[in-house]
């Protein structure tokens, strides 16, 4: 990856996996990392790679960054859609690789088009399950997690709009009530988002 794209993906991935190793998550660290990832993504969103691979690396970092951060200047969904459009242009040009599987996986997590998951699984099958690298194993588990817990945020947004609630108010009500099983894994992330938002409001 290019230095900038690599830095963005590394930071975004750190935020995505924060606390998954069992270590405590501190609100200050969570908020600071969110801000760093979001600001770097904003600075790089209009950049383009010189080759399909470098463009793919940049778009991967941007997609993950905008997905995992809690900040939104009101245009985040537009940014994500633009990134998806760029990715769908270059996907056919990419060889079967870890990079392509990552793109297919995170795009699938956005649009839930089964063809994306099927192509990702086809590439993974060619790797040989018994000798996966740590990075290959990680993206395989991420793909399975998305498939098993698919719950597009658009559905939550529709319900939130029906109730006339802000995002933070709706999240609080979700956490106070009965939660569908496939959302239980998101509880800790949602709680942290609420804490971070409250901290930002108090500043």
Backbone bond lengths (Angstrom), bond angles and torsions (degrees), N, CA, C in turn:
res aa  C-N    CA-C-N  psi(-1)  N-CA   C-N-CA  omega(-1)  CA-C   N-CA-C  phi
1 X - - - 1.450 - - 1.531 110.27 -
2 X 1.328 117.04 153.15 1.448 120.47 172.36 1.525 108.02 -65.92
3 X 1.345 116.33 161.04 1.464 119.80 -176.66 1.522 112.07 -58.92
4 X 1.345 117.25 -45.26 1.462 120.46 -177.98 1.522 111.56 -68.42
5 X 1.331 116.19 -46.10 1.467 119.67 179.57 1.520 110.58 -63.32
6 X 1.329 115.85 -40.19 1.464 120.16 179.48 1.520 111.00 -64.68
7 X 1.343 116.44 -42.52 1.468 119.90 179.15 1.522 111.05 -62.86
8 X 1.335 116.52 -41.66 1.466 120.48 -179.80 1.516 110.84 -64.74
9 X 1.334 117.40 -46.88 1.463 119.83 -179.07 1.524 110.63 -64.80
10 X 1.336 116.85 -40.23 1.467 120.35 179.91 1.518 111.35 -62.00
11 X 1.342 116.23 -45.83 1.459 120.30 178.79 1.528 111.50 -64.53
12 X 1.339 115.81 -46.27 1.468 120.25 -178.95 1.519 110.50 -63.67
13 X 1.321 116.68 -39.93 1.464 120.69 179.67 1.526 110.55 -67.10
14 X 1.332 116.66 -36.02 1.470 120.36 176.73 1.522 110.57 -62.28
15 X 1.329 115.88 -40.04 1.467 120.28 178.18 1.522 110.63 -69.06
16 X 1.337 116.17 -40.12 1.460 121.28 -179.29 1.522 111.60 -62.00
17 X 1.329 116.75 -37.08 1.474 121.18 -175.15 1.523 112.72 -102.37
18 X 1.321 117.28 9.62 1.465 121.16 -177.46 1.529 111.08 -56.74
19 X 1.322 115.87 124.34 1.460 121.13 176.79 1.519 115.17 84.77
20 X 1.325 117.55 -6.67 1.466 119.57 -177.13 1.530 112.40 -69.47
21 X 1.335 116.48 -17.73 1.467 119.97 178.44 1.522 111.85 -87.96
22 X 1.342 115.93 6.14 1.451 120.22 178.68 1.514 114.72 90.76
23 X 1.337 117.27 -4.06 1.460 120.29 179.20 1.520 109.56 -75.00
24 X 1.339 117.75 151.63 1.477 120.26 -178.92 1.523 111.13 -66.85
25 X 1.333 116.13 149.58 1.460 121.98 178.07 1.526 107.57 -110.33
26 X 1.315 116.21 123.18 1.454 121.63 179.75 1.526 109.52 -101.48
27 X 1.311 115.85 136.53 1.459 121.00 -174.92 1.524 111.46 -58.05
28 X 1.345 117.23 -40.35 1.466 120.26 -179.86 1.522 110.92 -60.83
29 X 1.324 116.33 -44.72 1.467 120.27 178.85 1.521 110.78 -65.66
30 X 1.329 116.22 -42.28 1.463 121.57 179.91 1.524 110.57 -61.72
31 X 1.322 116.64 -44.20 1.462 121.46 -179.09 1.525 111.24 -67.10
32 X 1.333 116.34 -44.69 1.471 120.63 -179.05 1.530 111.01 -63.62
33 X 1.330 116.85 -44.02 1.460 120.07 -179.94 1.522 110.84 -65.81
34 X 1.330 116.90 -38.42 1.467 121.05 175.73 1.522 110.69 -58.29
35 X 1.325 115.57 -46.56 1.467 119.83 -177.94 1.529 110.73 -65.21
36 X 1.340 117.22 -43.46 1.463 120.91 -178.96 1.530 111.15 -61.89
37 X 1.328 116.27 -44.34 1.464 120.74 -179.15 1.525 110.69 -65.68
38 X 1.324 116.11 -45.23 1.462 120.49 -177.18 1.521 111.54 -64.68
39 X 1.325 117.00 -44.17 1.463 120.39 -178.53 1.521 111.35 -66.98
40 X 1.334 117.54 -38.65 1.467 119.96 177.79 1.522 110.60 -66.11
41 X 1.343 116.60 -39.93 1.467 120.36 178.11 1.527 111.00 -62.69
42 X 1.333 116.54 -41.89 1.465 119.71 177.88 1.523 111.38 -61.27
43 X 1.330 116.68 -38.67 1.457 120.95 -178.79 1.533 112.51 -70.24
44 X 1.343 116.77 -26.03 1.466 120.35 -174.87 1.522 114.43 -104.07
45 X 1.336 117.53 -7.39 1.457 119.89 -170.61 1.528 114.41 -62.25
46 X 1.319 118.34 -25.00 1.468 120.69 -179.30 1.527 112.46 -97.28
47 X 1.337 116.16 0.94 1.464 120.05 176.08 1.517 110.28 -78.20
48 X 1.330 116.23 158.20 1.467 121.43 177.40 1.518 109.63 -136.87
49 X 1.315 116.79 145.43 1.455 121.10 177.40 1.516 111.40 -78.15
50 X 1.320 116.37 152.62 1.464 121.01 -178.40 1.526 112.28 -79.10
51 X 1.326 117.66 -20.46 1.457 123.00 179.87 1.526 108.79 -128.98
52 X 1.329 118.16 163.81 1.475 119.10 176.85 1.528 112.36 -56.13
53 X 1.337 116.98 -38.47 1.460 120.05 -179.06 1.527 111.86 -67.60
54 X 1.334 116.70 -44.26 1.466 119.01 -179.74 1.525 111.01 -69.49
55 X 1.330 116.92 -34.11 1.463 120.12 175.13 1.530 110.11 -66.05
56 X 1.331 116.17 -39.79 1.464 120.45 178.74 1.517 111.22 -63.83
57 X 1.330 116.88 -41.89 1.463 121.07 179.52 1.525 111.08 -62.88
58 X 1.326 115.50 -43.18 1.460 119.65 179.65 1.522 111.23 -65.79
59 X 1.321 116.45 -45.87 1.469 120.40 -179.14 1.524 111.45 -64.65
60 X 1.319 117.04 -35.62 1.464 120.52 177.09 1.523 110.18 -60.92
61 X 1.331 116.42 -48.62 1.457 120.11 178.91 1.510 112.38 -61.05
62 X 1.339 116.73 -42.36 1.462 121.09 -179.96 1.529 111.54 -64.73
63 X 1.332 116.66 -43.86 1.467 120.60 -177.89 1.524 110.87 -63.18
64 X 1.329 116.47 -47.29 1.460 119.97 179.84 1.532 110.10 -64.93
65 X 1.332 116.74 -41.24 1.462 120.64 -178.16 1.517 112.42 -61.80
66 X 1.323 116.98 -48.68 1.466 119.35 -178.70 1.527 111.59 -69.61
67 X 1.327 117.10 -25.13 1.457 120.31 179.80 1.517 112.59 -75.99
68 X 1.321 117.59 -36.80 1.468 119.23 -171.58 1.517 113.46 -92.59
69 X 1.329 118.07 -13.97 1.461 119.53 -177.70 1.526 111.69 -85.79
70 X 1.330 115.76 151.15 1.468 120.77 -179.27 1.520 111.85 -91.68
71 X 1.315 116.79 -13.03 1.456 119.86 -177.98 1.527 111.16 -77.88
72 X 1.329 115.51 149.20 1.464 120.70 179.65 1.524 108.64 -157.12
73 X 1.318 115.64 120.10 1.465 119.80 178.25 1.527 112.03 -86.87
74 X 1.325 115.70 11.38 1.463 120.81 -179.38 1.510 113.39 97.35
75 X 1.332 116.84 -4.88 1.463 120.74 -177.26 1.529 112.60 -122.27
76 X 1.323 117.18 9.93 1.467 119.58 -173.41 1.526 112.82 -59.90
77 X 1.328 117.67 -43.48 1.472 119.40 179.93 1.528 110.94 -62.53
78 X 1.318 117.12 -34.87 1.464 120.27 176.66 1.526 110.45 -66.15
79 X 1.337 116.46 -41.40 1.459 120.15 177.88 1.525 110.46 -60.54
80 X 1.335 115.97 -46.35 1.464 120.48 -177.96 1.527 110.80 -63.11
81 X 1.325 117.04 -42.69 1.461 119.90 179.68 1.523 110.74 -63.60
82 X 1.318 117.06 -40.20 1.465 120.88 178.79 1.526 110.63 -63.89
83 X 1.328 116.38 -40.16 1.465 120.69 178.08 1.524 110.39 -65.43
84 X 1.326 116.94 -42.22 1.461 120.42 177.36 1.524 110.83 -60.22
85 X 1.322 116.85 -41.90 1.466 120.47 178.22 1.528 110.82 -59.85
86 X 1.317 116.07 -41.61 1.467 120.09 178.49 1.528 111.09 -65.66
87 X 1.316 116.20 -40.65 1.467 120.30 -179.27 1.525 111.12 -64.64
88 X 1.331 117.27 -43.01 1.464 119.99 -177.76 1.532 111.92 -66.42
89 X 1.334 116.76 -21.96 1.469 120.01 175.72 1.528 110.48 -73.27
90 X 1.332 117.20 -40.13 1.460 120.06 -173.74 1.527 114.60 -92.14
91 X 1.331 118.37 -17.89 1.470 120.12 -178.03 1.526 113.13 -51.77
92 X 1.353 119.15 -46.24 1.474 118.77 -179.22 1.526 113.60 -64.64
93 X 1.332 117.00 -17.98 1.460 120.72 -177.31 1.525 112.66 -89.44
94 X 1.327 117.47 -7.81 1.458 121.26 -174.92 1.525 111.57 -92.30
95 X 1.337 117.49 140.72 1.468 120.15 174.03 1.526 109.90 -73.54
96 X 1.320 116.15 162.85 1.463 120.47 175.88 1.523 108.39 -64.24
97 X 1.320 116.21 117.59 1.464 120.32 -173.64 1.524 109.79 -160.45
98 X 1.325 115.69 171.50 1.459 121.03 175.61 1.520 110.34 -60.18
99 X 1.319 117.04 -41.06 1.465 121.21 178.88 1.522 110.85 -58.74
100 X 1.325 116.87 -44.62 1.465 119.83 -178.94 1.525 110.66 -66.57
101 X 1.325 117.40 -39.49 1.465 120.37 178.97 1.528 110.19 -63.97
102 X 1.320 116.63 -40.57 1.466 119.32 177.13 1.527 110.93 -60.45
103 X 1.329 116.71 -45.62 1.460 120.12 179.03 1.521 111.34 -62.40
104 X 1.325 116.79 -45.63 1.460 120.83 179.59 1.528 110.97 -60.69
105 X 1.326 116.13 -41.80 1.466 121.07 -177.66 1.520 111.88 -65.43
106 X 1.333 116.66 -49.96 1.463 119.01 -177.02 1.528 111.70 -72.59
107 X 1.326 117.84 -29.21 1.471 119.85 173.33 1.528 109.95 -68.54
108 X 1.322 116.36 -39.73 1.466 119.95 177.15 1.527 110.26 -60.45
109 X 1.319 116.32 -38.48 1.460 120.20 178.02 1.516 113.25 -65.60
110 X 1.328 117.04 -15.88 1.462 121.74 177.66 1.521 112.44 -94.07
111 X 1.329 116.75 -46.35 1.465 119.61 -169.98 1.526 113.43 -110.37
112 X 1.346 117.31 -14.36 1.465 122.56 178.32 1.530 112.93 54.73
113 X 1.331 116.68 41.43 1.459 121.49 173.00 1.521 108.09 -90.42
114 X 1.328 116.49 119.04 1.464 121.56 -171.70 1.521 113.07 -60.45
115 X 1.311 118.09 -28.31 1.455 120.89 -179.73 1.532 111.11 -61.53
116 X 1.313 116.45 -34.15 1.466 120.29 178.25 1.526 110.73 -64.63
117 X 1.317 116.79 -44.77 1.466 120.83 178.74 1.522 110.91 -65.71
118 X 1.343 117.02 -40.28 1.465 120.15 -179.97 1.527 110.82 -62.47
119 X 1.335 116.81 -43.33 1.466 119.46 180.00 1.526 110.75 -65.77
120 X 1.323 116.79 -39.13 1.460 120.28 177.70 1.528 110.64 -61.56
121 X 1.331 116.98 -45.16 1.464 120.94 179.21 1.523 111.42 -64.17
122 X 1.324 117.52 -36.34 1.462 121.03 179.23 1.524 110.79 -62.51
123 X 1.325 116.47 -42.07 1.464 120.38 178.46 1.524 110.35 -68.03
124 X 1.326 116.40 -43.49 1.469 120.71 179.45 1.524 110.97 -60.52
125 X 1.322 116.78 -39.25 1.470 120.72 179.77 1.523 111.66 -61.81
126 X 1.333 116.13 -30.23 1.464 119.93 -179.23 1.528 112.34 -75.00
127 X 1.347 117.65 -13.10 1.448 121.14 -178.16 1.528 112.54 -77.33
128 X 1.323 116.54 -29.86 1.455 119.18 -173.50 1.517 109.73 89.07
129 X 1.320 116.27 102.13 1.466 122.06 -171.69 1.533 112.77 -59.43
130 X 1.328 117.70 -28.71 1.467 120.37 -175.31 1.519 113.69 -75.79
131 X 1.313 117.96 -12.07 1.467 119.33 -175.85 1.526 111.73 -132.17
132 X 1.326 117.00 40.52 1.453 121.28 -179.76 1.531 110.49 -73.33
133 X 1.333 115.96 143.57 1.457 120.36 171.74 1.533 108.38 -76.38
134 X 1.319 116.44 169.79 1.468 120.23 179.44 1.527 110.64 -61.17
135 X 1.339 117.67 -40.14 1.460 121.00 -179.71 1.522 111.31 -68.54
136 X 1.328 116.99 -38.08 1.466 120.42 177.43 1.520 111.07 -66.52
137 X 1.321 116.94 -42.05 1.456 121.28 178.45 1.518 110.79 -63.35
138 X 1.324 116.13 -39.05 1.468 120.86 -178.85 1.522 111.43 -64.01
139 X 1.332 118.06 -46.01 1.471 119.68 -178.53 1.520 110.92 -71.51
140 X 1.337 118.05 -30.35 1.459 120.77 174.51 1.525 110.30 -62.48
141 X 1.321 116.73 -45.17 1.463 121.11 179.12 1.529 110.76 -66.13
142 X 1.332 117.13 -36.18 1.461 120.69 178.56 1.522 110.46 -65.22
143 X 1.327 116.72 -42.80 1.464 120.83 178.37 1.525 110.66 -62.36
144 X 1.315 117.21 -45.30 1.464 120.84 179.03 1.523 110.73 -62.51
145 X 1.329 116.86 -39.58 1.462 120.83 179.59 1.524 111.05 -62.95
146 X 1.336 116.61 -42.56 1.465 119.98 178.94 1.522 110.31 -65.05
147 X 1.325 116.58 -41.82 1.464 120.48 -179.34 1.523 111.63 -65.01
148 X 1.320 116.87 -39.51 1.460 121.03 -176.49 1.522 113.16 -81.44
149 X 1.317 116.82 -20.41 1.466 120.70 -177.48 1.513 111.74 -125.77
150 X 1.316 116.40 35.76 1.464 120.03 -177.27 1.525 110.05 -68.74
151 X 1.318 114.24 120.06 1.469 120.52 178.96 1.519 107.16 -152.53
152 X 1.329 117.27 82.09 1.462 120.76 -174.27 1.528 111.98 -51.16
153 X 1.331 116.26 135.05 1.460 120.77 -179.34 1.517 112.12 -64.20
154 X 1.347 116.91 -18.37 1.459 118.96 177.04 1.526 110.89 -60.91
155 X 1.333 116.33 -33.26 1.466 120.23 179.37 1.528 109.50 -65.40
156 X 1.337 116.37 -42.72 1.455 120.12 178.03 1.522 110.68 -64.32
157 X 1.332 115.98 -39.79 1.462 120.00 179.98 1.521 111.32 -63.47
158 X 1.341 116.61 -39.32 1.463 120.18 178.82 1.521 110.46 -62.02
159 X 1.327 116.30 -45.21 1.466 120.64 -179.88 1.526 110.41 -65.80
160 X 1.341 115.96 -41.47 1.467 120.32 179.70 1.523 110.24 -61.29
161 X 1.331 116.84 -42.35 1.462 121.00 -179.64 1.522 111.59 -65.62
162 X 1.339 115.58 -36.30 1.465 119.47 178.32 1.526 111.09 -61.94
163 X 1.330 115.48 -36.53 1.458 120.68 -178.24 1.526 112.23 -84.89
164 X 1.331 116.93 -9.78 1.457 120.90 -179.81 1.517 113.29 68.06
165 X 1.344 116.32 35.07 1.459 120.90 -176.76 1.527 111.32 -107.20
166 X 1.323 116.24 152.60 1.458 120.49 171.26 1.524 108.07 -72.69
167 X 1.343 116.07 166.69 1.462 119.49 -179.13 1.520 111.55 -59.35
168 X 1.342 117.09 -47.93 1.463 119.93 -177.73 1.521 111.44 -65.60
169 X 1.338 117.89 -38.83 1.470 120.87 179.22 1.522 110.86 -65.59
170 X 1.330 116.21 -39.90 1.467 119.27 179.93 1.525 110.95 -66.41
171 X 1.340 116.47 -42.44 1.461 120.13 179.23 1.523 110.41 -59.83
172 X 1.328 116.83 -41.42 1.465 120.16 178.66 1.525 111.10 -61.54
173 X 1.324 117.30 -41.84 1.461 120.36 -179.59 1.527 111.01 -67.97
174 X 1.344 116.81 -35.92 1.473 120.25 176.77 1.517 109.90 -61.46
175 X 1.334 115.60 -43.24 1.457 119.57 -177.70 1.520 112.39 -71.11
176 X 1.309 117.38 -24.56 1.465 120.89 -179.89 1.524 112.01 -80.80
177 X 1.336 117.51 -25.03 1.457 121.40 -174.84 1.511 113.20 -101.02
178 X 1.342 114.75 -166.79 1.455 120.45 177.13 1.522 108.87 -76.74
179 X 1.322 115.24 130.75 1.454 120.50 -173.98 1.526 109.97 -106.12
180 X 1.330 119.78 133.31 1.469 120.86 174.41 1.519 110.23 -58.71
181 X 1.318 117.20 146.79 1.460 121.42 -175.30 1.521 113.36 -54.98
182 X 1.349 116.78 -39.21 1.453 118.67 -175.73 1.518 113.05 -74.54
183 X 1.332 118.10 -3.71 1.461 120.12 175.53 1.522 112.27 -102.51
184 X 1.316 117.72 -7.73 1.456 120.47 -175.14 1.526 112.13 -60.53
185 X 1.322 116.18 -34.13 1.466 119.78 -179.16 1.519 111.97 -67.11
186 X 1.348 116.93 -16.63 1.461 120.39 -177.28 1.530 113.02 -94.12
187 X 1.325 117.51 -1.04 1.463 120.58 -173.56 1.530 111.85 -56.98
188 X 1.337 117.03 -49.82 1.455 119.05 -175.22 1.525 111.37 -62.93
189 X 1.318 117.04 -40.78 1.464 120.64 178.73 1.517 110.43 -62.77
190 X 1.334 117.25 -43.21 1.456 121.23 -179.94 1.526 111.32 -64.13
191 X 1.328 116.67 -40.87 1.459 119.90 179.12 1.536 110.23 -62.54
192 X 1.328 115.76 -42.42 1.457 120.05 -179.74 1.518 111.06 -65.49
193 X 1.330 116.95 -37.97 1.458 120.74 177.97 1.526 110.72 -62.47
194 X 1.318 116.41 -42.02 1.468 120.36 179.30 1.524 110.40 -64.27
195 X 1.336 116.48 -44.10 1.460 120.04 179.48 1.524 111.34 -62.08
196 X 1.347 115.02 -41.57 1.463 119.30 179.88 1.527 111.17 -65.52
197 X 1.327 116.54 -41.41 1.460 120.65 178.99 1.516 110.77 -63.67
198 X 1.333 116.88 -43.25 1.453 119.98 179.03 1.523 111.22 -62.51
199 X 1.344 115.75 -38.95 1.454 120.27 -179.44 1.528 110.24 -65.30
200 X 1.346 116.11 -40.62 1.452 120.21 179.11 1.529 111.62 -65.07
201 X 1.341 115.38 -39.74 1.484 119.98 -179.21 1.525 110.52 -63.91
202 X 1.327 117.21 -35.00 1.464 120.84 -176.86 1.522 112.16 -74.40
203 X 1.340 117.19 -18.03 1.471 119.92 -177.71 1.518 111.49 -70.35
